[in-house]
Amino acid sequence: MSQHKVFSFIKSPCGRAKFLELSSRAGFLSKIRLSWFIVIATLRDWNLENPD
């Protein structure tokens, strides 16, 4: 799996899987949803240890 810079902020395995799913979608609304997901996932995973 390729390493994304955002994985330093999204640390949970389920969050990373969801990021990959959302980033593969095309369209303007999909990009807005991806941005929103990154913000929320970063806040939720702030205190988690980085598994990498």
Secondary structure, 3 states (H helix, E strand, C coil): CCCCHHHHCCCCHHHHHHHHHHHCCCCHHHHHHHHHHHHHHHHHCCCCCCCC
